[in-house]
């Protein structure tokens, strides 16, 4: 059986988890920026030609913009969920480490 990790190894792992969580949350912010940029691309139907109106192009265009916005928003939510899961894992490992140290000090 392998020995338990050293305190320094645990600290480094917790820092890595928290750093990764921060990166995922930061990327979620970028995804939301993309969502806002895509939403800004929505055009007034009046800018399309009469032929575009007849062929239904404005409806297709607006559906496409809505889909891109939804994909960015969904991506942002998923990135935040991963960041939150990593933070939760780090918090759990941190608490386990604190409990183990406390228990060992009580034994000694």
C-alpha positions in Angstrom: 0.0 0.0 0.0 1.3 3.4 -0.9 2.0 5.9 1.9 -0.4 8.9 2.1 0.7 12.0 0.3 2.7 14.6 2.1 1.2 17.8 3.4 3.0 19.7 0.7 1.6 17.4 -2.0 -1.9 17.9 -0.7 -1.4 21.7 -0.5 -0.1 21.7 -4.1 -3.0 19.6 -5.3 -5.5 21.8 -3.6 -3.9 24.9 -5.2 -4.1 23.2 -8.6 -7.7 22.3 -8.2 -8.6 25.9 -7.1 -6.5 27.3 -10.0 -8.3 25.1 -12.5 -11.7 26.1 -11.0 -10.8 29.7 -11.4 -9.8 29.1 -15.1 -13.1 27.4 -15.8 -15.0 30.3 -14.2 -12.9 32.8 -16.2 -13.7 30.9 -19.4 -17.4 31.0 -18.5 -17.1 34.8 -18.4 -15.5 34.7 -21.9 -18.4 32.5 -23.1 -20.9 35.1 -21.8 -19.0 37.8 -23.7 -19.4 35.7 -26.8 -23.1 35.3 -26.1 -23.5 39.1 -25.8 -21.6 39.6 -29.0 -23.7 37.1 -30.9 -26.9 38.6 -29.5 -25.7 42.0 -30.8 -25.6 40.5 -34.3 -29.4 40.3 -34.4 -30.6 42.5 -37.2 -33.9 44.3 -37.7 -35.9 42.4 -40.4 -36.2 45.7 -42.3 -32.5 45.4 -43.3 -33.2 42.3 -45.4 -34.2 42.7 -49.0 -37.7 42.1 -50.1 -36.5 38.9 -51.7 -35.0 37.9 -48.3 -38.4 38.5 -46.7 -40.1 36.3 -49.3 -37.7 33.5 -48.9 -37.8 33.6 -45.1 -34.2 34.5 -44.7 -34.7 36.8 -41.7 -36.4 34.0 -39.8 -33.6 31.6 -40.5 -31.0 34.3 -39.6 -32.7 35.1 -36.3 -32.9 31.4 -35.4 -29.2 31.0 -36.1 -28.4 33.9 -33.9 -30.6 32.5 -31.2 -28.9 29.1 -31.5 -25.4 30.6 -31.2 -26.5 32.7 -28.2 -28.0 29.5 -26.6 -24.8 27.5 -27.3 -22.6 30.2 -25.7 -25.0 30.5 -22.7 -25.0 26.7 -22.3 -21.3 26.5 -22.6 -20.9 29.2 -19.9 -23.2 27.3 -17.6 -21.3 24.1 -18.1 -17.9 25.9 -17.6 -19.3 27.3 -14.3 -20.5 23.9 -13.3 -17.1 22.4 -13.8 -15.5 25.2 -11.9 -17.9 24.7 -9.0 -17.3 21.0 -9.0 -13.6 21.5 -8.8 -14.0 24.0 -5.9 -16.3 21.6 -4.1 -13.7 18.8 -4.6 -10.9 21.0 -3.3 -13.0 22.0 -0.3 -13.8 18.4 0.5 -10.1 17.3 0.2 -9.1 20.3 2.3 -11.6 19.4 5.0 -10.5 15.7 4.9 -6.9 16.8 5.3 -7.8 19.1 8.3 -9.8 16.3 9.9 -6.9 13.8 9.4 -4.4 16.2 10.9 -6.7 16.9 13.8 -7.2 13.2 14.4 -3.5 12.5 14.2 -2.7 15.3 16.7 -5.3 13.9 19.1 -3.7 10.4 18.8 -0.2 11.7 19.5 
